[in-house]
């Protein structure tokens, strides 16, 4: 075990924790907005109305939240890669 291994492991753990914490909030809010949008769609189909397909504020917010969650999930994946590389280097 060398100093390079320790640096890679610690860096990877920090990136995993940071990515997880930053992705968790936007992902939860995205799921809530998605569920609400599906409920509105079911209600409008039950009423027999035609749903407007133009972008709404909620759909734009869902895109932004999904992008944020994906970005920070990639940060966490980079952390996993660093930990894995830390184990490969001798």
C-alpha positions in Angstrom: 0.0 0.0 0.0 1.5 3.3 -1.1 0.6 6.9 -0.7 -0.8 6.9 -4.3 -3.3 4.2 -3.3 -4.4 6.1 -0.2 -4.8 9.3 -2.2 -6.9 7.6 -4.8 -9.1 5.8 -2.2 -9.7 9.0 -0.2 -10.3 11.0 -3.3 -12.7 8.4 -4.6 -14.6 8.2 -1.3 -14.9 12.0 -1.2 -16.2 12.1 -4.7 -18.7 9.3 -4.0 -20.0 11.1 -0.9 -20.2 14.5 -2.6 -21.9 13.1 -5.8 -24.4 11.2 -3.7 -25.3 14.1 -1.5 -25.7 16.5 -4.4 -27.7 14.1 -6.6 -30.1 12.9 -3.9 -32.1 16.2 -3.6 -32.6 16.9 -7.3 -33.5 13.3 -8.0 -36.1 13.2 -5.2 -37.7 16.5 -6.5 -37.6 15.2 -10.1 -39.5 12.0 -9.0 -42.1 14.1 -7.2 -42.7 16.3 -10.2 -42.8 13.3 -12.5 -45.4 11.6 -10.3 -47.5 14.8 -10.1 -47.3 15.1 -13.9 -48.5 11.6 -14.4 -51.4 12.2 -12.0 -52.4 15.3 -14.0 -52.2 13.2 -17.2 -54.4 10.5 -15.7 -57.0 13.0 -14.5 -57.2 14.8 -17.8 -57.6 11.5 -19.7 -60.3 10.5 -17.3 -62.1 13.8 -17.9 -61.8 13.2 -21.6 -59.9 16.4 -22.3 -57.0 16.8 -24.6 -53.7 17.5 -22.8 -51.6 20.4 -24.0 -48.2 19.1 -25.0 -46.3 22.4 -25.0 -43.5 22.7 -22.4 -44.6 23.9 -19.0 -42.6 25.3 -16.1 -42.7 21.9 -14.4 -41.4 20.1 -17.5 -38.5 22.5 -17.7 -37.8 22.1 -14.0 -37.9 18.3 -14.5 -35.3 18.5 -17.2 -33.0 20.7 -15.1 -33.4 18.5 -12.0 -32.7 15.3 -14.1 -29.6 16.9 -15.6 -28.3 17.9 -12.1 -28.9 14.5 -10.8 -27.2 12.9 -13.7 -24.2 15.2 -13.4 -23.6 14.4 -9.8 -24.2 10.7 -10.3 -21.4 10.9 -12.8 -19.2 12.5 -10.1 -20.0 9.5 -7.8 -19.2 7.1 -10.6 -15.9 8.9 -11.1 -15.3 8.3 -7.4 -16.0 4.6 -7.8 -13.5 4.5 -10.6 -10.8 6.2 -8.5 -11.3 3.7 -5.7 -11.1 0.8 -8.2 -7.9 2.2 -9.7 -6.6 2.6 -6.2 -6.9 -1.1 -5.8 -5.4 -1.9 -9.2 -2.2 0.2 -8.7 0.6 -1.6 -6.9 
